[in-house]
Amino acid sequence: MTLPSTGTAHHALMSLASGGEHGGEGAHESLNPLLTGGGALLALFLLLWITTRFNRDR
């Protein structure tokens, strides 16, 4: 078993950190930020509504 040299390991880590094979954009192409944010907001509003229904006596 041979270990990679420091330069090779450094190059591999820098390539991975900069995005590697995925284009370097950092975001998955199928994720729509508006849809994701809207879904998260809807989920939080639903949780808020459920919480207020269970705490009517306070």
mmCIF file as Biopython writes it, N, C-alpha, C and O atoms, coordinates in Angstrom:
data_model
#
loop_
_atom_site.group_PDB
_atom_site.id
_atom_site.type_symbol
_atom_site.label_atom_id
_atom_site.label_alt_id
_atom_site.label_comp_id
_atom_site.label_asym_id
_atom_site.label_entity_id
_atom_site.label_seq_id
_atom_site.pdbx_PDB_ins_code
_atom_site.Cartn_x
_atom_site.Cartn_y
_atom_site.Cartn_z
_atom_site.occupancy
_atom_site.B_iso_or_equiv
_atom_site.auth_seq_id
_atom_site.auth_asym_id
_atom_site.pdbx_PDB_model_num
ATOM 1   N N  . MET A ? 1  ? 0.857   -1.176 0.000   1.0 0.0 1  A 1 
ATOM 2   C CA . MET A ? 1  ? 0.000   0.000  0.000   1.0 0.0 1  A 1 
ATOM 3   C C  . MET A ? 1  ? 0.899   1.234  0.000   1.0 0.0 1  A 1 
ATOM 4   O O  . MET A ? 1  ? 1.730   1.407  0.891   1.0 0.0 1  A 1 
ATOM 5   N N  . THR A ? 2  ? 0.728   2.072  -0.990  1.0 0.0 2  A 1 
ATOM 6   C CA . THR A ? 2  ? 1.547   3.267  -1.070  1.0 0.0 2  A 1 
ATOM 7   C C  . THR A ? 2  ? 0.712   4.481  -0.715  1.0 0.0 2  A 1 
ATOM 8   O O  . THR A ? 2  ? -0.457  4.575  -1.087  1.0 0.0 2  A 1 
ATOM 9   N N  . LEU A ? 3  ? 1.315   5.402  0.000   1.0 0.0 3  A 1 
ATOM 10  C CA . LEU A ? 3  ? 0.639   6.628  0.380   1.0 0.0 3  A 1 
ATOM 11  C C  . LEU A ? 3  ? 0.906   7.709  -0.667  1.0 0.0 3  A 1 
ATOM 12  O O  . LEU A ? 3  ? 2.010   7.786  -1.207  1.0 0.0 3  A 1 
ATOM 13  N N  . PRO A ? 4  ? -0.099  8.547  -0.957  1.0 0.0 4  A 1 
ATOM 14  C CA . PRO A ? 4  ? 0.130   9.612  -1.936  1.0 0.0 4  A 1 
ATOM 15  C C  . PRO A ? 4  ? 1.074   10.666 -1.362  1.0 0.0 4  A 1 
ATOM 16  O O  . PRO A ? 4  ? 1.154   10.862 -0.150  1.0 0.0 4  A 1 
ATOM 17  N N  . SER A ? 5  ? 1.772   11.327 -2.251  1.0 0.0 5  A 1 
ATOM 18  C CA . SER A ? 5  ? 2.680   12.377 -1.794  1.0 0.0 5  A 1 
ATOM 19  C C  . SER A ? 5  ? 1.879   13.562 -1.277  1.0 0.0 5  A 1 
ATOM 20  O O  . SER A ? 5  ? 0.679   13.663 -1.532  1.0 0.0 5  A 1 
ATOM 21  N N  . THR A ? 6  ? 2.535   14.452 -0.557  1.0 0.0 6  A 1 
ATOM 22  C CA . THR A ? 6  ? 1.865   15.611 0.021   1.0 0.0 6  A 1 
ATOM 23  C C  . THR A ? 6  ? 1.253   16.494 -1.060  1.0 0.0 6  A 1 
ATOM 24  O O  . THR A ? 6  ? 0.149   17.009 -0.882  1.0 0.0 6  A 1 
ATOM 25  N N  . GLY A ? 7  ? 1.954   16.675 -2.178  1.0 0.0 7  A 1 
ATOM 26  C CA . GLY A ? 7  ? 1.436   17.500 -3.261  1.0 0.0 7  A 1 
ATOM 27  C C  . GLY A ? 7  ? 0.193   16.908 -3.892  1.0 0.0 7  A 1 
ATOM 28  O O  . GLY A ? 7  ? -0.751  17.632 -4.210  1.0 0.0 7  A 1 
ATOM 29  N N  . THR A ? 8  ? 0.184   15.602 -4.076  1.0 0.0 8  A 1 
ATOM 30  C CA . THR A ? 8  ? -0.976  14.937 -4.665  1.0 0.0 8  A 1 
ATOM 31  C C  . THR A ? 8  ? -2.171  15.004 -3.726  1.0 0.0 8  A 1 
ATOM 32  O O  . THR A ? 8  ? -3.289  15.265 -4.171  1.0 0.0 8  A 1 
ATOM 33  N N  . ALA A ? 9  ? -1.956  14.774 -2.440  1.0 0.0 9  A 1 
ATOM 34  C CA . ALA A ? 9  ? -3.039  14.835 -1.465  1.0 0.0 9  A 1 
ATOM 35  C C  . ALA A ? 9  ? -3.582  16.258 -1.362  1.0 0.0 9  A 1 
ATOM 36  O O  . ALA A ? 9  ? -4.791  16.468 -1.265  1.0 0.0 9  A 1 
ATOM 37  N N  . HIS A ? 10 ? -2.670  17.231 -1.383  1.0 0.0 10 A 1 
ATOM 38  C CA . HIS A ? 10 ? -3.098  18.627 -1.320  1.0 0.0 10 A 1 
ATOM 39  C C  . HIS A ? 10 ? -3.933  18.988 -2.544  1.0 0.0 10 A 1 
ATOM 40  O O  . HIS A ? 10 ? -4.962  19.653 -2.422  1.0 0.0 10 A 1 
ATOM 41  N N  . HIS A ? 11 ? -3.497  18.555 -3.711  1.0 0.0 11 A 1 
ATOM 42  C CA . HIS A ? 11 ? -4.241  18.837 -4.940  1.0 0.0 11 A 1 
ATOM 43  C C  . HIS A ? 11 ? -5.623  18.188 -4.898  1.0 0.0 11 A 1 
ATOM 44  O O  . HIS A ? 11 ? -6.607  18.797 -5.318  1.0 0.0 11 A 1 
ATOM 45  N N  . ALA A ? 12 ? -5.702  16.960 -4.394  1.0 0.0 12 A 1 
ATOM 46  C CA . ALA A ? 12 ? -6.985  16.263 -4.322  1.0 0.0 12 A 1 
ATOM 47  C C  . ALA A ? 12 ? -7.935  16.964 -3.349  1.0 0.0 12 A 1 
ATOM 48  O O  . ALA A ? 12 ? -9.126  17.096 -3.629  1.0 0.0 12 A 1 
ATOM 49  N N  . LEU A ? 13 ? -7.411  17.411 -2.211  1.0 0.0 13 A 1 
ATOM 50  C CA . LEU A ? 13 ? -8.254  18.101 -1.234  1.0 0.0 13 A 1 
ATOM 51  C C  . LEU A ? 13 ? -8.723  19.456 -1.759  1.0 0.0 13 A 1 
ATOM 52  O O  . LEU A ? 13 ? -9.872  19.838 -1.539  1.0 0.0 13 A 1 
ATOM 53  N N  . MET A ? 14 ? -7.853  20.177 -2.444  1.0 0.0 14 A 1 
ATOM 54  C CA . MET A ? 14 ? -8.243  21.478 -2.986  1.0 0.0 14 A 1 
ATOM 55  C C  . MET A ? 14 ? -9.277  21.314 -4.104  1.0 0.0 14 A 1 
ATOM 56  O O  . MET A ? 14 ? -10.184 22.136 -4.238  1.0 0.0 14 A 1 
ATOM 57  N N  . SER A ? 15 ? -9.143  20.266 -4.895  1.0 0.0 15 A 1 
ATOM 58  C CA . SER A ? 15 ? -10.111 19.993 -5.946  1.0 0.0 15 A 1 
ATOM 59  C C  . SER A ? 15 ? -11.469 19.642 -5.349  1.0 0.0 15 A 1 
ATOM 60  O O  . SER A ? 15 ? -12.508 20.067 -5.854  1.0 0.0 15 A 1 
ATOM 61  N N  . LEU A ? 16 ? -11.453 18.868 -4.278  1.0 0.0 16 A 1 
ATOM 62  C CA . LEU A ? 16 ? -12.690 18.492 -3.602  1.0 0.0 16 A 1 
ATOM 63  C C  . LEU A ? 16 ? -13.350 19.713 -2.962  1.0 0.0 16 A 1 
ATOM 64  O O  . LEU A ? 16 ? -14.569 19.869 -3.026  1.0 0.0 16 A 1 
ATOM 65  N N  . ALA A ? 17 ? -12.545 20.574 -2.345  1.0 0.0 17 A 1 
ATOM 66  C CA . ALA A ? 17 ? -13.084 21.754 -1.676  1.0 0.0 17 A 1 
ATOM 67  C C  . ALA A ? 17 ? -13.655 22.759 -2.668  1.0 0.0 17 A 1 
ATOM 68  O O  . ALA A ? 17 ? -14.595 23.480 -2.334  1.0 0.0 17 A 1 
ATOM 69  N N  . SER A ? 18 ? -13.114 22.822 -3.868  1.0 0.0 18 A 1 
ATOM 70  C CA . SER A ? 18 ? -13.597 23.797 -4.839  1.0 0.0 18 A 1 
ATOM 71  C C  . SER A ? 18 ? -14.779 23.285 -5.650  1.0 0.0 18 A 1 
ATOM 72  O O  . SER A ? 18 ? -15.268 24.001 -6.523  1.0 0.0 18 A 1 
ATOM 73  N N  . GLY A ? 19 ? -15.235 22.117 -5.400  1.0 0.0 19 A 1 
ATOM 74  C CA . GLY A ? 19 ? -16.406 21.603 -6.091  1.0 0.0 19 A 1 
ATOM 75  C C  . GLY A ? 19 ? -16.112 20.351 -6.877  1.0 0.0 19 A 1 
ATOM 76  O O  . GLY A ? 19 ? -17.037 19.623 -7.238  1.0 0.0 19 A 1 
ATOM 77  N N  . GLY A ? 20 ? -14.886 20.085 -7.147  1.0 0.0 20 A 1 
ATOM 78  C CA . GLY A ? 20 ? -14.495 18.853 -7.812  1.0 0.0 20 A 1 
ATOM 79  C C  . GLY A ? 20 ? -15.154 18.662 -9.157  1.0 0.0 20 A 1 
ATOM 80  O O  . GLY A ? 20 ? -15.041 19.519 -10.033 1.0 0.0 20 A 1 
ATOM 81  N N  . GLU A ? 21 ? -15.834 17.561 -9.329  1.0 0.0 21 A 1 
ATOM 82  C CA . GLU A ? 21 ? -16.420 17.182 -10.604 1.0 0.0 21 A 1 
ATOM 83  C C  . GLU A ? 21 ? -17.785 17.824 -10.839 1.0 0.0 21 A 1 
ATOM 84  O O  . GLU A ? 21 ? -18.315 17.738 -11.947 1.0 0.0 21 A 1 
ATOM 85  N N  . HIS A ? 22 ? -18.349 18.447 -9.854  1.0 0.0 22 A 1 
ATOM 86  C CA . HIS A ? 22 ? -19.730 18.900 -9.960  1.0 0.0 22 A 1 
ATOM 87  C C  . HIS A ? 22 ? -19.853 20.325 -10.470 1.0 0.0 22 A 1 
ATOM 88  O O  . HIS A ? 22 ? -20.901 20.941 -10.277 1.0 0.0 22 A 1 
ATOM 89  N N  . GLY A ? 23 ? -18.860 20.861 -11.095 1.0 0.0 23 A 1 
ATOM 90  C CA . GLY A ? 23 ? -18.968 22.169 -11.702 1.0 0.0 23 A 1 
ATOM 91  C C  . GLY A ? 23 ? -18.551 23.322 -10.822 1.0 0.0 23 A 1 
ATOM 92  O O  . GLY A ? 23 ? -18.375 24.432 -11.325 1.0 0.0 23 A 1 
ATOM 93  N N  . GLY A ? 24 ? -18.385 23.110 -9.530  1.0 0.0 24 A 1 
ATOM 94  C CA . GLY A ? 24 ? -17.911 24.149 -8.649  1.0 0.0 24 A 1 
ATOM 95  C C  . GLY A ? 24 ? -18.947 25.173 -8.235  1.0 0.0 24 A 1 
ATOM 96  O O  . GLY A ? 24 ? -18.596 26.143 -7.563  1.0 0.0 24 A 1 
ATOM 97  N N  . GLU A ? 25 ? -20.204 25.004 -8.604  1.0 0.0 25 A 1 
ATOM 98  C CA . GLU A ? 25 ? -21.228 25.983 -8.245  1.0 0.0 25 A 1 
ATOM 99  C C  . GLU A ? 25 ? -21.666 25.832 -6.800  1.0 0.0 25 A 1 
ATOM 100 O O  . GLU A ? 25 ? -22.038 26.822 -6.170  1.0 0.0 25 A 1 
ATOM 101 N N  . GLY A ? 26 ? -21.633 24.632 -6.259  1.0 0.0 26 A 1 
ATOM 102 C CA . GLY A ? 26 ? -22.003 24.420 -4.869  1.0 0.0 26 A 1 
ATOM 103 C C  . GLY A ? 26 ? -23.466 24.077 -4.664  1.0 0.0 26 A 1 
ATOM 104 O O  . GLY A ? 26 ? -23.846 23.717 -3.550  1.0 0.0 26 A 1 
ATOM 105 N N  . ALA A ? 27 ? -24.296 24.170 -5.676  1.0 0.0 27 A 1 
ATOM 106 C CA . ALA A ? 27 ? -25.710 23.855 -5.541  1.0 0.0 27 A 1 
ATOM 107 C C  . ALA A ? 27 ? -26.081 22.750 -6.523  1.0 0.0 27 A 1 
ATOM 108 O O  . ALA A ? 27 ? -25.584 22.701 -7.649  1.0 0.0 27 A 1 
ATOM 109 N N  . HIS A ? 28 ? -26.938 21.893 -6.085  1.0 0.0 28 A 1 
ATOM 110 C CA . HIS A ? 28 ? -27.418 20.819 -6.944  1.0 0.0 28 A 1 
ATOM 111 C C  . HIS A ? 28 ? -28.373 21.409 -7.963  1.0 0.0 28 A 1 
ATOM 112 O O  . HIS A ? 28 ? -29.201 22.250 -7.614  1.0 0.0 28 A 1 
ATOM 113 N N  . GLU A ? 29 ? -28.278 20.993 -9.199  1.0 0.0 29 A 1 
ATOM 114 C CA . GLU A ? 29 ? -29.057 21.606 -10.272 1.0 0.0 29 A 1 
ATOM 115 C C  . GLU A ? 29 ? -30.554 21.377 -10.131 1.0 0.0 29 A 1 
ATOM 116 O O  . GLU A ? 29 ? -31.340 22.194 -10.611 1.0 0.0 29 A 1 
ATOM 117 N N  . SER A ? 30 ? -30.974 20.293 -9.487  1.0 0.0 30 A 1 
ATOM 118 C CA . SER A ? 30 ? -32.398 20.003 -9.409  1.0 0.0 30 A 1 
ATOM 119 C C  . SER A ? 30 ? -33.083 20.718 -8.253  1.0 0.0 30 A 1 
ATOM 120 O O  . SER A ? 30 ? -34.307 20.653 -8.144  1.0 0.0 30 A 1 
ATOM 121 N N  . LEU A ? 31 ? -32.334 21.401 -7.384  1.0 0.0 31 A 1 
ATOM 122 C CA . LEU A ? 31 ? -32.938 22.097 -6.258  1.0 0.0 31 A 1 
ATOM 123 C C  . LEU A ? 31 ? -33.273 23.533 -6.653  1.0 0.0 31 A 1 
ATOM 124 O O  . LEU A ? 31 ? -32.392 24.299 -7.045  1.0 0.0 31 A 1 
ATOM 125 N N  . ASN A ? 32 ? -34.540 23.887 -6.548  1.0 0.0 32 A 1 
ATOM 126 C CA . ASN A ? 32 ? -34.981 25.240 -6.837  1.0 0.0 32 A 1 
ATOM 127 C C  . ASN A ? 32 ? -35.020 26.003 -5.516  1.0 0.0 32 A 1 
ATOM 128 O O  . ASN A ? 32 ? -35.779 25.621 -4.626  1.0 0.0 32 A 1 
ATOM 129 N N  . PRO A ? 33 ? -34.231 27.066 -5.353  1.0 0.0 33 A 1 
ATOM 130 C CA . PRO A ? 33 ? -34.181 27.778 -4.074  1.0 0.0 33 A 1 
ATOM 131 C C  . PRO A ? 33 ? -35.536 28.367 -3.668  1.0 0.0 33 A 1 
ATOM 132 O O  . PRO A ? 33 ? -35.879 28.361 -2.486  1.0 0.0 33 A 1 
ATOM 133 N N  . LEU A ? 34 ? -36.300 28.868 -4.623  1.0 0.0 34 A 1 
ATOM 134 C CA . LEU A ? 34 ? -37.601 29.445 -4.301  1.0 0.0 34 A 1 
ATOM 135 C C  . LEU A ? 34 ? -38.566 28.374 -3.797  1.0 0.0 34 A 1 
ATOM 136 O O  . LEU A ? 34 ? -39.301 28.599 -2.835  1.0 0.0 34 A 1 
ATOM 137 N N  . LEU A ? 35 ? -38.563 27.226 -4.438  1.0 0.0 35 A 1 
ATOM 138 C CA . LEU A ? 35 ? -39.437 26.130 -4.015  1.0 0.0 35 A 1 
ATOM 139 C C  . LEU A ? 35 ? -38.999 25.572 -2.663  1.0 0.0 35 A 1 
ATOM 140 O O  . LEU A ? 35 ? -39.841 25.259 -1.821  1.0 0.0 35 A 1 
ATOM 141 N N  . THR A ? 36 ? -37.701 25.445 -2.451  1.0 0.0 36 A 1 
ATOM 142 C CA . THR A ? 36 ? -37.193 24.928 -1.182  1.0 0.0 36 A 1 
ATOM 143 C C  . THR A ? 36 ? -37.519 25.881 -0.042  1.0 0.0 36 A 1 
ATOM 144 O O  . THR A ? 36 ? -37.970 25.447 1.018   1.0 0.0 36 A 1 
ATOM 145 N N  . GLY A ? 37 ? -37.296 27.178 -0.248  1.0 0.0 37 A 1 
ATOM 146 C CA . GLY A ? 37 ? -37.601 28.160 0.788   1.0 0.0 37 A 1 
ATOM 147 C C  . GLY A ? 37 ? -39.088 28.256 1.070   1.0 0.0 37 A 1 
ATOM 148 O O  . GLY A ? 37 ? -39.499 28.372 2.225   1.0 0.0 37 A 1 
ATOM 149 N N  . GLY A ? 38 ? -39.896 28.208 0.019   1.0 0.0 38 A 1 
ATOM 150 C CA . GLY A ? 38 ? -41.345 28.247 0.197   1.0 0.0 38 A 1 
ATOM 151 C C  . GLY A ? 38 ? -41.869 27.026 0.942   1.0 0.0 38 A 1 
ATOM 152 O O  . GLY A ? 38 ? -42.770 27.132 1.774   1.0 0.0 38 A 1 
ATOM 153 N N  . GLY A ? 39 ? -41.298 25.875 0.637   1.0 0.0 39 A 1 
ATOM 154 C CA . GLY A ? 39 ? -41.703 24.656 1.348   1.0 0.0 39 A 1 
ATOM 155 C C  . GLY A ? 39 ? -41.314 24.690 2.810   1.0 0.0 39 A 1 
ATOM 156 O O  . GLY A ? 39 ? -42.067 24.236 3.672   1.0 0.0 39 A 1 
ATOM 157 N N  . ALA A ? 40 ? -40.122 25.235 3.092   1.0 0.0 40 A 1 
ATOM 158 C CA . ALA A ? 40 ? -39.681 25.350 4.484   1.0 0.0 40 A 1 
ATOM 159 C C  . ALA A ? 40 ? -40.563 26.335 5.246   1.0 0.0 40 A 1 
ATOM 160 O O  . ALA A ? 40 ? -40.925 26.085 6.395   1.0 0.0 40 A 1 
ATOM 161 N N  . LEU A ? 41 ? -40.908 27.450 4.612   1.0 0.0 41 A 1 
ATOM 162 C CA . LEU A ? 41 ? -41.783 28.439 5.253   1.0 0.0 41 A 1 
ATOM 163 C C  . LEU A ? 41 ? -43.161 27.854 5.521   1.0 0.0 41 A 1 
ATOM 164 O O  . LEU A ? 41 ? -43.735 28.074 6.588   1.0 0.0 41 A 1 
ATOM 165 N N  . LEU A ? 42 ? -43.691 27.113 4.564   1.0 0.0 42 A 1 
ATOM 166 C CA . LEU A ? 42 ? -44.993 26.470 4.744   1.0 0.0 42 A 1 
ATOM 167 C C  . LEU A ? 42 ? -44.952 25.467 5.900   1.0 0.0 42 A 1 
ATOM 168 O O  . LEU A ? 42 ? -45.882 25.402 6.703   1.0 0.0 42 A 1 
ATOM 169 N N  . ALA A ? 43 ? -43.875 24.688 5.978   1.0 0.0 43 A 1 
ATOM 170 C CA . ALA A ? 43 ? -43.740 23.717 7.060   1.0 0.0 43 A 1 
ATOM 171 C C  . ALA A ? 43 ? -43.665 24.416 8.421   1.0 0.0 43 A 1 
ATOM 172 O O  . ALA A ? 43 ? -44.255 23.945 9.394   1.0 0.0 43 A 1 
ATOM 173 N N  . LEU A ? 44 ? -42.941 25.541 8.491   1.0 0.0 44 A 1 
ATOM 174 C CA . LEU A ? 44 ? -42.858 26.277 9.751   1.0 0.0 44 A 1 
ATOM 175 C C  . LEU A ? 44 ? -44.205 26.881 10.148  1.0 0.0 44 A 1 
ATOM 176 O O  . LEU A ? 44 ? -44.571 26.864 11.323  1.0 0.0 44 A 1 
ATOM 177 N N  . PHE A ? 45 ? -44.943 27.414 9.171   1.0 0.0 45 A 1 
ATOM 178 C CA . PHE A ? 45 ? -46.277 27.932 9.472   1.0 0.0 45 A 1 
ATOM 179 C C  . PHE A ? 45 ? -47.207 26.821 9.949   1.0 0.0 45 A 1 
ATOM 180 O O  . PHE A ? 45 ? -48.016 27.037 10.852  1.0 0.0 45 A 1 
ATOM 181 N N  . LEU A ? 46 ? -47.102 25.642 9.355   1.0 0.0 46 A 1 
ATOM 182 C CA . LEU A ? 46 ? -47.916 24.508 9.791   1.0 0.0 46 A 1 
ATOM 183 C C  . LEU A ? 46 ? -47.577 24.115 11.222  1.0 0.0 46 A 1 
ATOM 184 O O  . LEU A ? 46 ? -48.475 23.853 12.022  1.0 0.0 46 A 1 
ATOM 185 N N  . LEU A ? 47 ? -46.282 24.070 11.552  1.0 0.0 47 A 1 
ATOM 186 C CA . LEU A ? 47 ? -45.881 23.755 12.925  1.0 0.0 47 A 1 
ATOM 187 C C  . LEU A ? 47 ? -46.344 24.825 13.905  1.0 0.0 47 A 1 
ATOM 188 O O  . LEU A ? 47 ? -46.745 24.507 15.025  1.0 0.0 47 A 1 
ATOM 189 N N  . LEU A ? 48 ? -46.294 26.087 13.498  1.0 0.0 48 A 1 
ATOM 190 C CA . LEU A ? 48 ? -46.780 27.174 14.352  1.0 0.0 48 A 1 
ATOM 191 C C  . LEU A ? 48 ? -48.274 27.039 14.600  1.0 0.0 48 A 1 
ATOM 192 O O  . LEU A ? 48 ? -48.740 27.240 15.721  1.0 0.0 48 A 1 
ATOM 193 N N  . TRP A ? 49 ? -49.023 26.701 13.563  1.0 0.0 49 A 1 
ATOM 194 C CA . TRP A ? 49 ? -50.471 26.540 13.705  1.0 0.0 49 A 1 
ATOM 195 C C  . TRP A ? 49 ? -50.798 25.369 14.640  1.0 0.0 49 A 1 
ATOM 196 O O  . TRP A ? 49 ? -51.686 25.476 15.486  1.0 0.0 49 A 1 
ATOM 197 N N  . ILE A ? 50 ? -50.082 24.259 14.483  1.0 0.0 50 A 1 
ATOM 198 C CA . ILE A ? 50 ? -50.304 23.098 15.359  1.0 0.0 50 A 1 
ATOM 199 C C  . ILE A ? 50 ? -49.982 23.448 16.801  1.0 0.0 50 A 1 
ATOM 200 O O  . ILE A ? 50 ? -50.716 23.074 17.715  1.0 0.0 50 A 1 
ATOM 201 N N  . THR A ? 51 ? -48.882 24.168 17.006  1.0 0.0 51 A 1 
ATOM 202 C CA . THR A ? 51 ? -48.488 24.547 18.375  1.0 0.0 51 A 1 
ATOM 203 C C  . THR A ? 51 ? -49.527 25.447 19.017  1.0 0.0 51 A 1 
ATOM 204 O O  . THR A ? 51 ? -49.837 25.277 20.196  1.0 0.0 51 A 1 
ATOM 205 N N  . THR A ? 52 ? -50.074 26.399 18.274  1.0 0.0 52 A 1 
ATOM 206 C CA . THR A ? 52 ? -51.079 27.293 18.862  1.0 0.0 52 A 1 
ATOM 207 C C  . THR A ? 52 ? -52.387 26.565 19.116  1.0 0.0 52 A 1 
ATOM 208 O O  . THR A ? 52 ? -53.129 26.973 20.009  1.0 0.0 52 A 1 
ATOM 209 N N  . ARG A ? 53 ? -52.707 25.520 18.386  1.0 0.0 53 A 1 
ATOM 210 C CA . ARG A ? 53 ? -53.932 24.762 18.643  1.0 0.0 53 A 1 
ATOM 211 C C  . ARG A ? 53 ? -53.792 23.972 19.937  1.0 0.0 53 A 1 
ATOM 212 O O  . ARG A ? 53 ? -54.779 23.822 20.658  1.0 0.0 53 A 1 
ATOM 213 N N  . PHE A ? 54 ? -52.611 23.462 20.259  1.0 0.0 54 A 1 
ATOM 214 C CA . PHE A ? 54 ? -52.437 22.659 21.471  1.0 0.0 54 A 1 
ATOM 215 C C  . PHE A ? 54 ? -52.257 23.507 22.709  1.0 0.0 54 A 1 
ATOM 216 O O  . PHE A ? 54 ? -52.402 22.991 23.817  1.0 0.0 54 A 1 
ATOM 217 N N  . ASN A ? 55 ? -51.944 24.792 22.573  1.0 0.0 55 A 1 
ATOM 218 C CA . ASN A ? 55 ? -51.715 25.655 23.739  1.0 0.0 55 A 1 
ATOM 219 C C  . ASN A ? 55 ? -52.819 26.674 23.914  1.0 0.0 55 A 1 
ATOM 220 O O  . ASN A ? 55 ? -52.543 27.823 24.258  1.0 0.0 55 A 1 
ATOM 221 N N  . ARG A ? 56 ? -54.048 26.289 23.689  1.0 0.0 56 A 1 
ATOM 222 C CA . ARG A ? 56 ? -55.170 27.225 23.820  1.0 0.0 56 A 1 
ATOM 223 C C  . ARG A ? 56 ? -55.422 27.611 25.271  1.0 0.0 56 A 1 
ATOM 224 O O  . ARG A ? 56 ? -55.892 28.720 25.528  1.0 0.0 56 A 1 
ATOM 225 N N  . ASP A ? 57 ? -55.127 26.740 26.225  1.0 0.0 57 A 1 
ATOM 226 C CA . ASP A ? 57 ? -55.432 27.016 27.632  1.0 0.0 57 A 1 
ATOM 227 C C  . ASP A ? 57 ? -54.450 27.982 28.260  1.0 0.0 57 A 1 
ATOM 228 O O  . ASP A ? 57 ? -54.690 28.417 29.387  1.0 0.0 57 A 1 
ATOM 229 N N  . ARG A ? 58 ? -53.382 28.338 27.617  1.0 0.0 58 A 1 
ATOM 230 C CA . ARG A ? 58 ? -52.394 29.249 28.204  1.0 0.0 58 A 1 
ATOM 231 C C  . ARG A ? 58 ? -52.530 30.631 27.692  1.0 0.0 58 A 1 
ATOM 232 O O  . ARG A ? 58 ? -51.771 31.515 28.090  1.0 0.0 58 A 1 
#
